[in-house]
């Protein structure tokens, strides 16, 4: 696996980021260790992404959000490789009470979730950084993301607190997730005005097909031209989560079952999907692999986050770094 620059920082990270969301929940400890070992030992990967809330929503109430960080911390301790890795985690979207949003059957009240987010106050950040460090069994985080936008907390309070943690040596770089271009711009302007370290990395949803214009996903969570232009102007890195939109590029049945398909179901999206299917068949690869290989050739640069809940999904996706897309097909895809 190749290494790429992390924006304008001096850090070099693997071209794929290992998405650790399902470690310890959908994937048990043994499978989690197996995937991490392959990524690190066989593929030479060093960039791993998690959060302090992964993955509370699985099951019927047995998970609270500690699971991914706990398993990753156990693996790093067992392998004694912390200093060889670039670890990212997040704060802001952990639930204040993970049981308040479930009914008696353990089903999630999804309309209550956002109101249960912990937020980005000084108190929360100072508490949760120490909790993440404890679970990850480390004394520093390479990249600390604010996970969501917190409309109830002043941006200067959040950025000042994060910079306090940088000075204390607990985090090295700042990342933003799920911000619009304007929200990101505002946060960086506040930091610049107060002589604070700004965000170095943006994490947002991005894939080969895009939501229909006018949807919330089109402007708030799925990166578009405005976002890429701003990120490039600031010398920031861009990490793409959900690059495969739950695997819809290989499996038409998954496309129909995808809970957000109504946001993407357009004539343009269907044309793009047909093109992916046609080219992947000619190259004898899966549609998912083609999309990931295309993203590695994207301009401006993208670091895709590989998300998976089964070992076979991981092995399918990681092989995309070895796929060379002929220029004639790249031209078609980019057109």
SERO-4910 file (N, C-alpha, C, O; in steps of 0.05 Angstrom, whole numbers):
BEGIN
 pado doro    nc1    nc2    nc3   cac1   cac2   cac3    cc1    cc2    cc3    oc1    oc2    oc3
  Unk    A     17    -24      0      0      0      0     18     25      0     37     27     15
  Unk    A     10     44    -17     25     69    -18     20     86      6     -1     83     20
  Unk    A     38    105     11     34    125     32     30    153     18     42    158     -3
  Unk    A     13    169     30      7    195     19     10    217     40     11    211     64
  Unk    A     12    241     31     13    264     50    -14    268     63    -35    266     50
  Unk    A    -14    274     88    -38    281    102    -42    312    100    -35    327    118
  Unk    A    -53    320     77    -56    349     73    -29    363     74     -9    353     63
  Unk    A    -29    386     87     -4    402     88     12    396    114     32    409    119
  Unk    A      3    376    129     19    367    152     43    352    140     44    347    117
  Unk    A     62    346    157     85    331    148     82    301    152    102    286    151
  Unk    A     57    293    158     52    265    164     48    249    138     36    259    119
  Unk    A     58    224    138     53    206    116     35    183    127     41    171    147
  Unk    A     13    178    113     -6    157    122    -12    139     98     -9    147     75
  Unk    A    -22    115    104    -29     97     84    -52    107     67    -70    122     77
  Unk    A    -53    100     41    -72    111     23   -101    102     29   -120    116     22
  Unk    A   -104     80     43   -129     72     54   -128     75     84   -108     70     97
  Unk    A   -150     85     96   -153     86    125   -170     63    134   -191     58    122
  Unk    A   -162     49    154   -176     26    165   -199     36    182   -195     49    203
  Unk    A   -224     31    174   -247     39    189   -254     18    211   -263     -4    205
  Unk    A   -249     26    236   -252      7    258   -279      8    271   -282     -2    293
  Unk    A   -299     19    258   -325     23    270   -337     -2    282   -348     -2    304
  Unk    A   -335    -25    267   -349    -49    275   -332    -68    293   -342    -90    300
  Unk    A   -308    -59    300   -292    -77    317   -305    -79    345   -313    -60    357
  Unk    A   -307   -104    354   -318   -109    381   -348   -111    382   -359   -117    403
  Unk    A   -361   -106    359   -391   -108    358   -398   -128    336   -401   -152    341
  Unk    A   -401   -118    311   -408   -136    289   -385   -156    285   -390   -179    276
  Unk    A   -361   -148    291   -337   -166    289   -327   -172    317   -322   -153    333
  Unk    A   -323   -197    324   -313   -204    350   -283   -198    352   -271   -190    332
  Unk    A   -272   -202    376   -244   -195    380   -225   -210    362   -206   -198    351
  Unk    A   -230   -235    358   -213   -252    341   -212   -241    312   -191   -238    300
  Unk    A   -236   -236    301   -238   -226    273   -226   -198    271   -213   -191    251
  Unk    A   -231   -182    292   -220   -155    292   -190   -155    291   -177   -140    276
  Unk    A   -178   -172    308   -148   -175    308   -138   -185    281   -117   -176    272
  Unk    A   -152   -203    269   -144   -214    243   -143   -193    222   -124   -191    206
  Unk    A   -164   -176    221   -165   -155    201   -144   -134    206   -130   -125    187
  Unk    A   -140   -126    231   -119   -107    238    -91   -117    232    -75   -103    221
  Unk    A    -86   -143    238    -60   -155    232    -55   -154    202    -33   -148    193
  Unk    A    -75   -161    186    -71   -161    157    -66   -133    146    -48   -129    130
  Unk    A    -81   -114    156    -77    -86    147    -49    -76    154    -37    -63    137
  Unk    A    -40    -82    178    -14    -72    187      9    -89    177     29    -78    166
  Unk    A      8   -115    180     30   -132    173     32   -138    143     54   -137    132
  Unk    A     10   -145    131     10   -154    103      8   -130     83     21   -131     62
  Unk    A     -7   -110     90    -12    -88     71      5    -63     78      7    -45     62
  Unk    A     17    -62    102     34    -40    109     18    -15    117     29      7    115
  Unk    A     -8    -18    124    -24      5    132    -18     15    159    -10      0    177
  Unk    A    -21     41    163    -16     53    189    -39     72    199    -39     79    223
  Unk    A    -58     79    182    -78     98    188   -104     84    197   -115     69    181
  Unk    A   -112     88    222   -136     74    233   -155     95    244   -147    113    259
  Unk    A   -181     91    238   -201    110    246   -222     97    265   -232     76    258
  Unk    A   -228    110    287   -248    100    305   -263    124    317   -259    147    308
  Unk    A   -279    119    338   -293    141    352   -302    131    379   -302    107    385
  Unk    A   -308    150    397   -315    142    424   -344    134    427   -355    132    449
  Unk    A   -357    128    404   -386    120    405   -391     95    388   -414     87    384
  Unk    A   -370     83    377   -373     60    359   -376     34    374   -359     29    392
  Unk    A   -395     17    368   -419     22    352   -443     16    369   -454     -6    368
  Unk    A   -452     37    384   -473     33    404   -499     24    392   -515     11    406
  Unk    A   -504     30    366   -530     25    354   -535     -4    346   -558    -11    340
  Unk    A   -514    -20    346   -518    -49    339   -531    -63    363   -530    -54    386
  Unk    A   -543    -86    358   -555   -102    379   -580    -89    389   -593    -74    376
  Unk    A   -586    -96    414   -611    -87    427   -606    -73    453   -623    -71    470
  Unk    A   -581    -62    456   -575    -47    480   -551    -58    495   -544    -47    516
  Unk    A   -537    -78    484   -514    -89    498   -488    -73    492   -468    -77    506
  Unk    A   -489    -55    473   -465    -39    467   -470    -10    474   -492      0    471
  Unk    A   -449      3    483   -452     31    492   -433     51    478   -435     75    482
  Unk    A   -415     40    461   -397     58    446   -368     56    454   -350     69    442
  Unk    A   -362     39    474   -334     35    483   -320     14    465   -295     13    465
  Unk    A   -335     -2    451   -325    -27    440   -302    -24    420   -282    -38    423
  Unk    A   -304     -7    401   -283     -4    380   -257      5    392   -236     -6    387
  Unk    A   -258     26    408   -233     36    420   -221     15    439   -196     13    439
  Unk    A   -237      0    453   -227    -20    471   -211    -42    456   -189    -49    463
  Unk    A   -223    -52    434   -210    -73    419   -185    -63    405   -164    -77    405
  Unk    A   -186    -39    394   -162    -27    382   -140    -23    402   -117    -29    396
  Unk    A   -147    -14    426   -127    -11    447   -115    -37    455    -90    -39    460
  Unk    A   -131    -58    457   -121    -85    464   -102    -95    443    -81   -107    449
  Unk    A   -109    -91    417    -92   -100    395    -65    -85    395    -44    -98    393
  Unk    A    -66    -59    398    -40    -44    399    -23    -52    422      2    -54    419
  Unk    A    -35    -57    445    -19    -66    468     -7    -94    463     17    -98    470
  Unk    A    -22   -112    451    -13   -139    446      9   -139    425     28   -154    426
  Unk    A      7   -121    405     26   -121    383     49   -102    388     69   -102    373
  Unk    A     47    -85    408     68    -66    416     76    -49    392    100    -45    386
  Unk    A     56    -38    377     62    -23    353     50      5    352     48     17    331
  Unk    A     43     15    376     30     42    377     46     63    363     34     80    349
  Unk    A     72     63    366     88     84    354     90     82    324    101    101    311
  Unk    A     81     61    312     82     57    283     56     65    270     53     63    245
  Unk    A     36     73    286      9     77    275      1    107    277     12    122    292
  Unk    A    -18    114    260    -30    140    261    -60    136    268    -76    128    251
  Unk    A    -67    142    293    -93    136    304   -111    160    305   -103    181    315
  Unk    A   -135    157    294   -155    178    295   -179    169    311   -188    146    307
  Unk    A   -189    186    329   -214    180    342   -230    206    343   -221    227    334
  Unk    A   -254    205    355   -273    227    353   -287    232    380   -289    215    397
  Unk    A   -297    257    382   -313    265    405   -337    281    396   -336    295    376
  Unk    A   -359    279    411   -382    296    404   -408    281    399   -429    291    404
  Unk    A   -406    256    389   -430    241    382   -436    217    400   -453    201    394
  Unk    A   -421    215    422   -427    195    441   -454    202    454   -461    225    458
  Unk    A   -470    182    461   -496    186    473   -493    192    503   -478    179    518
  Unk    A   -508    212    512   -509    218    541   -521    195    556   -513    188    579
  Unk    A   -541    182    545   -554    159    557   -562    140    535   -583    144    522
  Unk    A   -546    119    530   -552    100    508   -577     84    512   -586     71    493
  Unk    A   -589     85    535   -614     69    540   -639     86    536   -661     75    534
  Unk    A   -636    112    536   -659    130    533   -671    129    505   -694    136    502
  Unk    A   -655    120    486   -665    121    458   -674     94    448   -676     89    424
  Unk    A   -679     75    466   -689     48    458   -716     42    472   -721     51    494
  Unk    A   -733     27    458   -758     19    470   -754     -7    485   -731    -17    488
  Unk    A   -775    -19    495   -773    -43    511   -762    -67    496   -752    -86    508
  Unk    A   -764    -66    469   -752    -87    453   -723    -82    445   -711    -99    432
  Unk    A   -713    -59    453   -685    -53    446   -682    -39    420   -660    -35    410
  Unk    A   -705    -31    408   -704    -17    382   -699     13    386   -708     24    405
  Unk    A   -683     24    368   -674     52    371   -696     72    362   -708     69    341
  Unk    A   -700     92    379   -716    115    371   -698    134    356   -685    151    369
  Unk    A   -696    132    330   -677    147    315   -682    178    316   -663    193    313
  Unk    A   -707    185    321   -713    214    322   -702    227    348   -702    252    350
  Unk    A   -693    211    367   -683    222    392   -652    224    392   -641    236    410
  Unk    A   -639    211    373   -611    207    375   -595    233    376   -578    236    394
  Unk    A   -600    251    358   -585    276    357   -587    292    383   -568    305    391
  Unk    A   -610    291    396   -613    305    421   -598    292    444   -594    304    465
  Unk    A   -589    267    439   -574    253    460   -543    255    456   -528    245    472
  Unk    A   -534    269    435   -506    272    431   -493    287    454   -505    306    465
  Unk    A   -469    279    462   -455    292    484   -447    321    478   -446    337    497
  Unk    A   -442    327    453   -435    355    445   -405    360    448   -389    342    453
  Unk    A   -398    386    445   -370    394    443   -363    416    463   -348    434    457
  Unk    A   -375    414    487   -368    434    508   -340    427    519   -329    405    515
  Unk    A   -329    446    534   -303    442    546   -304    418    565   -286    401    565
  Unk    A   -325    417    581   -328    395    600   -328    368    587   -314    349    596
  Unk    A   -343    365    565   -345    340    551   -318    332    539   -309    309    542
  Unk    A   -305    351    525   -280    345    511   -258    336    531   -244    317    527
  Unk    A   -256    351    554   -235    344    574   -240    317    586   -222    302    593
  Unk    A   -266    310    590   -272    284    601   -268    262    581   -256    241    587
  Unk    A   -277    266    556   -277    244    537   -249    239    525   -244    216    516
  Unk    A   -232    258    524   -204    252    514   -191    232    533   -177    214    524
  Unk    A   -195    236    559   -182    218    578   -195    190    576   -181    170    579
  Unk    A   -221    189    572   -234    163    569   -225    148    544   -220    124    545
  Unk    A   -221    163    522   -211    151    497   -182    141    501   -175    119    492
  Unk    A   -166    157    513   -138    149    518   -137    124    535   -120    106    531
  Unk    A   -155    122    555   -155     99    572   -163     74    556   -150     53    559
  Unk    A   -184     76    540   -193     53    524   -172     45    503   -168     21    498
  Unk    A   -159     65    491   -140     59    470   -112     52    482    -94     44    467
  Unk    A   -110     54    508    -85     46    521    -61     61    510    -40     50    504
  Unk    A    -64     87    506    -43    104    496    -44    131    511    -63    136    525
  Unk    A    -23    147    507    -22    173    521    -25    196    501    -23    219    509
  Unk    A    -31    190    476    -36    211    457    -52    201    433    -52    177    427
  Unk    A    -67    219    421    -82    213    396    -70    229    373    -65    253    376
  Unk    A    -65    216    351    -53    231    328    -72    251    316    -64    273    309
  Unk    A    -97    243    312   -117    260    299   -143    258    315   -155    237    317
  Unk    A   -152    281    325   -176    281    342   -198    297    327   -195    321    323
  Unk    A   -219    283    320   -241    295    305   -263    306    324   -269    293    344
  Unk    A   -274    329    317   -301    335    327   -320    321    309   -320    325    285
  Unk    A   -337    304    321   -352    284    305   -376    296    291   -383    288    269
  Unk    A   -389    316    303   -413    328    293   -412    358    298   -396    368    313
  Unk    A   -430    372    285   -433    401    290   -450    405    316   -471    392    319
  Unk    A   -440    422    334   -455    427    359   -464    456    358   -448    475    364
  Unk    A   -489    460    352   -500    488    349   -503    501    376   -506    526    377
  Unk    A   -502    486    398   -507    497    424   -481    506    439   -483    518    461
  Unk    A   -458    500    428   -432    507    440   -417    527    423   -414    522    399
  Unk    A   -408    549    434   -392    568    418   -367    555    406   -354    539    419
  Unk    A   -362    561    381   -339    549    367   -313    555    382   -295    538    383
  Unk    A   -310    580    392   -285    587    405   -281    570    430   -258    565    437
  Unk    A   -302    562    444   -299    545    468   -288    517    459   -269    507    472
  Unk    A   -299    507    438   -290    480    428   -261    481    418   -245    465    426
  Unk    A   -255    501    402   -228    502    390   -207    509    411   -185    498    410
  Unk    A   -214    526    430   -195    532    452   -189    508    469   -166    503    476
  Unk    A   -210    492    475   -206    468    491   -189    448    476   -171    435    488
  Unk    A   -194    444    450   -178    426    434   -149    434    434   -131    417    435
  Unk    A   -144    460    431   -116    470    431   -103    466    458    -78    463    460
  Unk    A   -118    467    480   -107    461    506    -97    433    507    -76    427    519
  Unk    A   -111    414    494   -102    386    493    -78    383    476    -61    365    482
  Unk    A    -75    399    455    -51    398    439    -27    407    455     -6    394    455
  Unk    A    -30    428    470     -8    438    487     -1    418    509     22    416    518
  Unk    A    -20    402    518    -16    382    538     -4    356    527      3    338    542
  Unk    A     -2    355    500     10    331    488    -10    308    485     -1    285    479
  Unk    A    -35    312    489    -55    291    488    -64    286    459    -72    264    452
  Unk    A    -64    307    442    -71    303    414    -51    319    398    -38    338    407
  Unk    A    -48    311    372    -28    323    355    -41    341    333    -32    363    328
  Unk    A    -62    331    320    -75    346    299   -105    345    303   -116    327    317
  Unk    A   -119    365    291   -148    367    294   -162    360    268   -153    368    246
  Unk    A   -184    346    270   -200    339    247   -229    347    252   -238    347    275
  Unk    A   -243    352    231   -272    358    232   -287    337    216   -279    329    195
  Unk    A   -310    329    227   -327    310    213   -355    321    212   -365    333    231
  Unk    A   -368    316    189   -397    324    186   -402    353    189   -422    361    202
  Unk    A   -385    370    179   -389    399    178   -394    407    149   -383    396    130
  Unk    A   -411    427    146   -414    439    119   -390    457    114   -374    462    132
  Unk    A   -387    466     89   -364    483     82   -365    508     98   -344    518    107
  Unk    A   -388    520    102   -390    545    117   -383    541    147   -370    557    159
  Unk    A   -392    519    158   -386    513    186   -356    508    190   -344    517    210
  Unk    A   -344    494    171   -315    489    173   -300    516    170   -280    520    184
  Unk    A   -308    532    151   -295    558    146   -296    575    171   -276    588    179
  Unk    A   -319    576    183   -323    592    207   -305    583    230   -293    599    244
  Unk    A   -304    557    234   -287    546    255   -258    553    251   -244    560    270
  Unk    A   -248    550    226   -220    557    220   -215    587    223   -193    595    232
  Unk    A   -234    603    216   -231    632    219   -229    640    249   -213    657    256
  Unk    A   -245    627    265   -244    632    294   -217    624    305   -205    638    321
  Unk    A   -207    601    297   -181    591    306   -159    610    297   -141    617    313
  Unk    A   -160    619    273   -140    637    263   -140    664    278   -119    675    284
  Unk    A   -163    673    284   -166    699    298   -155    697    327   -145    717    338
  Unk    A   -156    673    338   -146    669    366   -118    656    366   -109    647    387
  Unk    A   -106    654    343    -79    643    341    -78    614    351    -60    606    366
  Unk    A    -99    598    343   -101    570    351    -96    552    327    -99    561    304
  Unk    A    -88    527    332    -85    508    311   -113    503    298   -132    499    312
  Unk    A   -114    503    271   -139    499    257   -143    470    251   -125    453    256
  Unk    A   -165    463    239   -170    436    230   -151    430    207   -147    446    189
  Unk    A   -139    406    208   -121    397    187   -134    377    168   -124    373    146
  Unk    A   -155    364    177   -168    343    162   -198    346    163   -209    353    184
  Unk    A   -211    340    141   -240    339    141   -248    310    134   -237    298    116
  Unk    A   -268    300    149   -279    274    143   -309    278    136   -324    289    152
  Unk    A   -316    268    113   -344    271    104   -351    248     86   -334    233     77
  Unk    A   -377    244     82   -385    223     63   -379    231     35   -382    254     27
  Unk    A   -369    212     19   -364    217     -9   -363    190    -23   -351    171    -13
  Unk    A   -375    189    -47   -375    165    -63   -377    171    -92   -375    195   -100
  Unk    A   -379    151   -109   -380    156   -138   -407    167   -147   -409    182   -166
  Unk    A   -428    159   -133   -454    172   -139   -460    192   -116   -450    189    -94
  Unk    A   -477    211   -122   -481    233   -103   -511    236    -98   -528    229   -115
  Unk    A   -519    247    -75   -547    252    -69   -559    271    -89   -546    287   -102
  Unk    A   -585    269    -92   -600    287   -109   -598    316    -98   -597    320    -74
  Unk    A   -597    335   -116   -595    363   -107   -620    370    -90   -642    362    -95
  Unk    A   -614    386    -69   -635    396    -52   -640    379    -28   -656    387    -10
  Unk    A   -628    355    -26   -631    338     -2   -611    348     20   -591    361     13
  Unk    A   -617    342     45   -599    349     66   -572    336     62   -551    349     68
  Unk    A   -572    312     53   -546    298     48   -529    312     28   -504    312     29
  Unk    A   -542    325      8   -528    339    -13   -511    362     -2   -490    368    -13
  Unk    A   -521    375     19   -507    399     28   -493    396     55   -475    411     61
  Unk    A   -502    377     71   -492    375     98   -472    353    104   -453    356    119
  Unk    A   -476    329     92   -459    307     99   -443    296     75   -423    283     79
  Unk    A   -452    300     51   -438    289     28   -422    312     14   -434    332      6
  Unk    A   -396    308     12   -379    329      2   -384    334    -28   -389    316    -44
  Unk    A   -383    360    -34   -387    369    -62   -365    389    -69   -345    391    -55
  Unk    A   -369    403    -92   -348    420   -102   -341    442    -82   -317    448    -79
  Unk    A   -360    454    -69   -354    476    -50   -336    466    -28   -317    479    -20
  Unk    A   -342    442    -18   -326    431      3   -297    425     -7   -278    432      7
  Unk    A   -295    412    -30   -268    405    -40   -252    431    -46   -228    432    -40
  Unk    A   -265    451    -56   -251    476    -62   -240    488    -36   -217    498    -35
  Unk    A   -256    488    -15   -247    500     10   -225    484     22   -205    495     31
  Unk    A   -228    458     23   -207    440     34   -181    444     20   -159    446     32
  Unk    A   -182    446     -7   -157    450    -23   -145    477    -16   -120    479    -14
  Unk    A   -161    498    -13   -150    525     -8   -137    526     19   -119    543     23
  Unk    A   -145    509     38   -133    509     65   -111    489     68    -98    487     89
  Unk    A   -106    473     47    -85    452     49    -93    430     67    -75    417     79
  Unk    A   -119    425     70   -129    404     88   -129    377     73   -131    376     48
  Unk    A   -128    356     88   -132    329     77   -162    323     78   -177    333     94
  Unk    A   -171    305     60   -199    297     59   -201    267     61   -189    252     45
  Unk    A   -215    258     82   -220    229     86   -250    223     81   -267    237     91
  Unk    A   -255    203     64   -282    197     56   -293    173     71   -282    151     69
  Unk    A   -315    178     86   -328    155     98   -351    146     81   -361    160     64
  Unk    A   -359    121     85   -380    108     69   -375    110     39   -393    117     24
  Unk    A   -350    105     30   -345    108      1   -361     88    -16   -364     93    -40
  Unk    A   -370     67     -4   -385     47    -19   -415     47    -13   -430     31    -24
  Unk    A   -424     66      3   -453     69      9   -465     42     16   -485     33      4
  Unk    A   -453     28     35   -463      2     45   -460    -20     24   -475    -40     24
  Unk    A   -442    -17      5   -436    -39    -14   -455    -41    -38   -458    -62    -50
  Unk    A   -467    -18    -46   -488    -20    -67   -476    -23    -95   -491    -28   -114
  Unk    A   -450    -20    -98   -438    -20   -125   -434    -49   -135   -431    -53   -159
  Unk    A   -435    -68   -118   -432    -96   -126   -458   -111   -126   -462   -129   -141
  Unk    A   -475   -103   -107   -499   -119   -102   -524   -102   -107   -530    -83    -91
  Unk    A   -540   -108   -128   -564    -92   -134   -585    -96   -112   -600    -77   -106
  Unk    A   -586   -119    -99   -605   -123    -77   -598   -104    -54   -617    -93    -41
  Unk    A   -572   -101    -48   -564    -82    -26   -573    -54    -33   -580    -38    -16
  Unk    A   -572    -47    -59   -580    -20    -68   -609    -15    -60   -615      6    -50
  Unk    A   -626    -34    -65   -654    -31    -60   -660    -31    -30   -680    -19    -21
  Unk    A   -642    -44    -14   -646    -45     15   -633    -22     30   -638    -18     53
  Unk    A   -616     -7     16   -601     15     28   -621     36     39   -637     46     23
  Unk    A   -619     42     64   -639     59     77   -639     88     66   -658    103     69
  Unk    A   -617     96     53   -615    123     42   -617    124     11   -612    144     -1
  Unk    A   -625    101     -1   -625    100    -30   -644    121    -42   -639    130    -64
  Unk    A   -665    128    -27   -684    148    -38   -670    176    -42   -680    192    -58
  Unk    A   -648    180    -28   -633    205    -31   -616    205    -56   -609    226    -67
  Unk    A   -610    181    -66   -591    179    -89   -605    170   -115   -594    173   -136
  Unk    A   -630    160   -113   -643    147   -135   -651    168   -156   -673    180   -156
  Unk    A   -632    172   -175   -637    192   -197   -627    180   -223   -613    159   -223
  Unk    A   -633    193   -245   -625    183   -271   -594    183   -273   -582    164   -283
  Unk    A   -582    204   -263   -552    206   -264   -540    183   -247   -521    171   -256
  Unk    A   -550    178   -223   -540    157   -206   -542    130   -220   -524    114   -219
  Unk    A   -564    125   -233   -568    100   -247   -549     97   -270   -539     75   -276
  Unk    A   -543    119   -284   -523    118   -306   -496    111   -295   -481     95   -307
  Unk    A   -489    124   -273   -463    119   -261   -460     90   -251   -440     77   -255
  Unk    A   -482     80   -240   -481     52   -230   -479     32   -254   -464     12   -252
  Unk    A   -492     38   -275   -490     21   -299   -461     21   -310   -451      1   -319
  Unk    A   -448     45   -309   -421     47   -318   -402     31   -300   -384     17   -310
  Unk    A   -406     33   -274   -390     17   -256   -393    -12   -261   -373    -27   -262
  Unk    A   -417    -21   -265   -422    -49   -270   -409    -58   -296   -397    -80   -297
  Unk    A   -411    -42   -317   -399    -49   -343   -369    -51   -342   -357    -70   -351
  Unk    A   -356    -30   -330   -326    -30   -329   -315    -51   -311   -295    -64   -317
  Unk    A   -328    -55   -288   -318    -75   -269   -319   -103   -281   -302   -120   -276
  Unk    A   -340   -109   -297   -342   -135   -310   -319   -138   -330   -308   -160   -333
  Unk    A   -313   -117   -345   -291   -118   -365   -264   -122   -351   -246   -135   -362
  Unk    A   -261   -111   -327   -235   -114   -313   -235   -138   -294   -214   -144   -282
  Unk    A   -257   -152   -293   -259   -176   -276   -254   -170   -247   -241   -185   -233
  Unk    A   -266   -148   -238   -265   -140   -210   -293   -134   -201   -311   -133   -217
  Unk    A   -297   -129   -175   -323   -122   -165   -328    -91   -169   -309    -76   -171
  Unk    A   -353    -84   -168   -360    -55   -170   -349    -40   -146   -339    -17   -149
  Unk    A   -349    -52   -122   -338    -39    -99   -308    -34   -103   -298    -12    -96
  Unk    A   -294    -54   -113   -265    -50   -117   -259    -28   -138   -240    -13   -135
  Unk    A   -276    -27   -159   -271     -6   -179   -275     22   -167   -259     39   -172
  Unk    A   -296     25   -151   -301     51   -139   -278     59   -120   -269     82   -121
  Unk    A   -268     41   -104   -246     47    -86   -220     53   -102   -205     72    -95
  Unk    A   -215     38   -123   -191     43   -139   -193     70   -153   -173     84   -156
  Unk    A   -217     77   -162   -222    103   -174   -216    126   -154   -205    146   -161
  Unk    A   -225    122   -129   -221    142   -109   -192    147   -103   -184    169    -96
  Unk    A   -176    126   -105   -147    129   -100   -134    146   -122   -112    157   -119
  Unk    A   -147    149   -145   -137    165   -167   -152    192   -169   -148    207   -188
  Unk    A   -168    198   -149   -184    222   -149   -167    247   -147   -147    248   -134
  Unk    A   -176    268   -161   -163    294   -159   -185    315   -153   -203    319   -169
  Unk    A   -184    328   -129   -163    328   -109   -162    301    -94   -180    285    -95
  Unk    A   -140    298    -79   -134    273    -66   -155    266    -45   -165    283    -30
  Unk    A   -162    240    -44   -180    229    -24   -167    206    -10   -153    190    -23
  Unk    A   -171    204     16   -163    180     31   -189    165     39   -203    174     57
  Unk    A   -196    144     25   -220    129     31   -218    114     58   -196    103     64
  Unk    A   -239    114     73   -240     99     98   -254     72     92   -278     73     84
  Unk    A   -241     50     96   -252     24     90   -270     15    114   -260      9    135
  Unk    A   -296     15    110   -314      5    130   -324    -22    123   -329    -28     99
  Unk    A   -327    -40    142   -335    -67    137   -345    -80    163   -338    -71    185
  Unk    A   -362   -100    160   -371   -115    183   -365   -145    182   -372   -160    200
  Unk    A   -353   -153    159   -345   -181    155   -317   -182    143   -309   -164    129
  Unk    A   -303   -204    149   -276   -207    138   -276   -207    108   -258   -196     96
  Unk    A   -296   -221     96   -295   -222     66   -299   -194     54   -288   -189     32
  Unk    A   -313   -176     67   -316   -149     57   -289   -135     59   -281   -121     40
  Unk    A   -275   -138     81   -249   -126     84   -230   -136     63   -216   -119     49
  Unk    A   -228   -162     59   -209   -173     39   -216   -164     11   -198   -159     -5
  Unk    A   -242   -162      5   -250   -152    -22   -240   -123    -26   -229   -116    -46
  Unk    A   -245   -106     -6   -240    -78     -8   -210    -71     -8   -202    -54    -24
  Unk    A   -195    -84      9   -167    -76     11   -151    -82    -14   -131    -69    -19
  Unk    A   -161   -101    -30   -147   -108    -55   -149    -85    -76   -135    -86    -97
  Unk    A   -166    -66    -72   -169    -44    -91   -143    -29    -95   -139    -16   -116
  Unk    A   -126    -29    -74   -100    -14    -77    -82    -26    -98    -62    -14   -106
  Unk    A    -87    -51   -106    -71    -65   -126    -83    -64   -154    -72    -77   -172
  Unk    A   -105    -50   -157   -119    -49   -183   -110    -24   -198   -111     -2   -189
  Unk    A   -102    -29   -223    -95     -7   -241   -117     -4   -261   -123    -22   -277
  Unk    A   -130     20   -261   -152     25   -279   -140     37   -305   -127     58   -303
  Unk    A   -144     25   -328   -134     36   -353   -144     65   -357   -167     71   -349
  Unk    A   -128     81   -370   -135    109   -373   -161    113   -388   -176    132   -383
  Unk    A   -167     96   -407   -192     99   -422   -217     96   -404   -237    109   -408
  Unk    A   -215     78   -384   -237     75   -365   -238     97   -345   -259    106   -336
  Unk    A   -214    107   -337   -214    129   -318   -227    154   -331   -242    168   -318
  Unk    A   -222    158   -357   -234    180   -371   -264    178   -371   -279    197   -367
  Unk    A   -274    153   -376   -303    149   -376   -315    154   -348   -336    167   -346
  Unk    A   -302    144   -328   -312    147   -301   -312    177   -293   -332    186   -280
  Unk    A   -292    191   -300   -290    219   -292   -309    237   -309   -315    260   -300
  Unk    A   -317    228   -331   -335    243   -348   -363    244   -338   -381    256   -350
***
